[in-house]
């Protein structure tokens, strides 16, 4: 059956009530989790992917991805996975950044690192 261009309805697989999901959102201290928790909350409340994407400023595809992660692994599925890369230690990241800083062309002009690298460094430093 053709759904006339409408996206397939997505559901959230959770035993939590919408109020419990809201409580998780309100108590979240990690920025990534706090950004992603409204997706399953919205779906649990009956909103569509397009509605959530519009309200939060993301694409429906990204909202679907996060909800699928929630359905597969629960709350763990929406956590920031960048800090759990296998085989990557904080010390190895510091070494790479220090090497980049010391050899980077911009150092001759008084810049210590690129903006993206600086943001990554701050994120890693604050998460420890």
C-alpha positions in Angstrom: 0.0 0.0 0.0 1.3 3.4 -0.9 1.3 6.1 1.8 1.1 9.0 -0.6 4.5 10.4 0.3 4.0 10.4 4.0 6.8 9.1 6.2 6.4 5.8 8.0 5.2 6.4 11.6 8.0 5.9 14.1 7.4 4.7 17.7 9.5 4.8 20.8 10.2 1.5 22.5 10.3 2.3 26.2 8.7 1.4 29.5 9.0 5.0 30.7 6.0 7.2 30.8 6.2 10.6 28.9 6.5 12.3 32.3 9.5 10.1 33.2 11.0 10.9 29.8 10.5 14.6 30.6 12.2 14.1 34.0 15.2 12.5 32.2 15.4 15.5 29.9 15.2 18.0 32.8 17.9 16.2 34.8 20.3 15.6 31.9 23.6 17.4 32.4 25.3 16.3 29.2 24.7 18.6 26.3 24.4 15.9 23.7 21.9 13.9 25.8 19.9 17.1 26.6 19.8 17.9 22.9 18.7 14.3 21.9 16.2 13.4 24.6 13.4 15.6 23.2 13.3 13.3 20.1 11.9 10.2 21.9 9.8 12.4 24.2 8.2 14.0 21.2 7.5 10.6 19.5 6.1 9.2 22.7 3.8 12.2 22.9 2.5 11.4 19.4 4.4 14.0 17.3 5.6 13.0 13.9 9.3 13.1 12.7 8.6 16.1 10.6 7.0 18.0 13.5 9.9 17.3 15.9 12.4 18.1 13.2 10.7 21.5 12.6 10.3 22.3 16.3 14.0 21.5 17.1 15.7 22.6 13.9 17.0 19.2 12.7 16.1 17.0 9.8 13.5 14.2 10.1 16.2 11.8 9.0 18.4 12.7 12.0 15.4 12.5 14.4 14.6 9.0 13.0 18.3 8.0 13.5 18.3 9.1 17.2 14.9 7.4 17.9 16.2 4.2 16.3 19.3 4.4 18.5 17.0 4.8 21.5 14.9 1.8 20.4 18.0 -0.3 20.0 20.0 0.6 23.1 17.7 2.7 25.3 19.1 5.8 26.9 22.6 4.5 26.2 21.9 4.8 22.5 21.5 8.6 22.5 24.7 9.3 24.5 27.7 11.0 22.9 29.6 8.1 21.3 32.6 10.3 20.4 34.0 9.9 23.9 33.9 6.1 23.7 35.8 5.3 20.5 37.6 2.0 20.9 41.3 2.2 21.3 41.4 5.9 21.7 42.7 7.3 25.0 42.7 10.8 26.3 46.5 10.8 26.4 46.7 9.8 22.7 44.3 12.6 21.8 46.4 15.1 23.8 49.5 13.9 22.0 47.9 14.4 18.5 46.7 17.9 19.4 50.0 18.9 20.9 51.8 17.6 17.8 49.4 19.5 15.6 49.8 22.7 17.6 53.6 22.5 17.4 53.8 21.8 13.7 50.8 23.7 12.5 51.5 26.6 10.0 49.2 29.0 11.9 51.5 28.8 15.0 53.9 31.2 13.2 51.1 33.8 13.2 50.2 33.4 16.9 47.3 30.9 16.4 47.5 27.8 18.5 45.0 25.6 16.7 42.0 25.5 14.4 38.6 26.4 15.9 37.3 22.8 15.4 40.4 21.3 17.0 40.1 23.8 19.9 36.4 22.9 20.4 37.3 19.2 20.4 40.1 19.8 22.9 37.7 21.7 25.2 35.1 19.0 25.0 37.7 16.3 25.9 39.2 18.4 28.7 35.8 19.1 30.3 34.7 15.4 30.0 37.5 14.2 32.2 
